[in-house]
Amino acid sequence: MESNLIKYESTLGNFKSNIDISFSASNIIAITGLSGSGKSTIAKIICGLLKPKNGHIKINDKILYCSKSNINIPPHLRNIGMVFQEARLFSHMSVKNNLLYGQKRNSVFDQKKYDKIIKILGIKSILDRNTFNLSGGEAQRVSIGRALLSDPKILILDEPLTGLDTPRQNKIMKIIKEINKKLNIPILFISHSIEEIIFIAEKIIIIENGRVAAQGSIEEIISYKKLSYFNSGNTSYSLIKGIIHKHDKINVNTIIDIDGTKLITKPISDKVNSTQIIKLFSKDISIATNIPKNISINNILETKIIKIKKFKTSGIAEISLRLGKQEIISEITIFSLHKLKLKINLKVFALVKAISLVGK
Amino acid sequence: MLNPIEIEALKLSGFIAIVAVSVSIIPGIIIAWIISRKKGLLSSTLNMIVYLPLVLPPVVIGYLLLLLFSHNGLIGNFLLVYFNVSVNFSWKGAAIAAAVVSFPLLVRSIKLGFDTFDYKTEEAAYINGASKLDCFISIILPQILPSIITGITLAFARCLAEFGATITFVSNIPGETQTLPLALYTATQIPGTEESAMRLVIISIILAFISVAVAEILANKTNKRILGNKD
């Protein structure tokens, strides 16, 4: 039996959710889903800011809520560290007093732990400052520090990187990993960004319409093909997994093996044989029925059409292509679809114009 | 410069205003919080009652107070029987009149503070281990301090200016209920005291100026300290 269990049914207006998640201590779990899927509701219910209709919530073997035995511990006694999208600092207090707010109410002051957290977060130089002139990244680090010093049994981060620029996001993501390792505390990381999740989490839970749609390691998740979920609006993309085959020093690139097919990317520093998650935007994949000659595109992959989905209003077709054991999606016009006489099971070449590497 | 009666009136005005505002602060904060946060019949009724003195003629307030606090009145009788206290024709009555009349200004300002307070900060405090009361004292009150200060100064200024309800309720007794405006009224009624009336007018204007200026400065200062110099 896992030490953390979040199982509930709730109704908020017309939105019903039914969640059942369990995980062990010391993991980083990512919860992801489109906006409105109910992922932030999970955080609020764990904190006790919202009460579910029924269910059972247990963190670190402590029951926080149980509809059967009528247990509903109020938020201030739940011992949960929570960081929101906004830092939510107390603007009438200095940074230091913000940090100590939760600590004073939950635990005995531990100088060693305090120093350690300040060091990990890199906020020693701003301790005496007011909170209102901190940058977004600084404020968010203080908010994480405040949560950690309250001696929580779990740290919940709800979209903590939204609104920060990329270097600051990267810095905080590294800090989050370090916290998990050095302080040995489970982290629930809620985010809609696949890049953040792949970088941070060991286990990923996809929430769709208030339910767990899929869960597992990143590698399990991408093979689920539940990933149509990630394709939202105009930024549809697919994720595939590959292994670094070799680094080509003469042509300055790296070759990645995807189930036997070779993909050429810009040079990356990771070691040969390490796993890579690759993100391919559907718009960057064109289709040809023969191998085109004299073309600048390097990645011409042999694939098979497995699904065709037409969008009549926009004149667009989404073609699902089998690549090795995986699947990628190409977005072409319905006009091209007719011109090339594409149909299911036809062998075609996917011309991949751009590749982005997500990590790992 | 000032004659003894004028000095007496000035002191009494200050004293009554201080007493009236001091006893109003805590109920003012509580009622402002209820009106701002709670929805429902109780809240909206309270809202109407609290703002009534702002729009009613002060004479009406004075007369109602007279009825309530007379020895046969609902409250007056209770005070007399259980505490042996009578507020009629005394400074206590003047303080009650000032408190009632200035209360809406106090509540309005504080309510504005509660209205604009970001409840999300409150959630952060709960999760960090603060109970509701703890959060109210350690987070909400300090954050809305500028509104409280504005409310206090406005109410104080209104107390100094109070005339109608006071004269109706507790009459115009030098040294007991004769505040500045009442002394000025007396001065204007008696021939040959024009100079005294002028002095009282000037003092009143200066006092009003000072209160409004103090309100501005304090609110600005605390605002800067709490929220930063954002504008």
Interface residues (C-beta under 8 A of the other chain):
Chain A: C47 G48 L49 P74 P75 H76 L77 R78 N79 I80 G81 M82 F84 E86 R88 L89 F90 S91 H92 Y101 G102 R105 N106 N130 F132 N133 S143 R146 A147 S150
Chain B: K120 T121 E123 A124 A125 Y126 I127 N128 G129 A130 S131 D134 S138 I139 P142 Q143 L145 R225 I226 L227 G228 K230
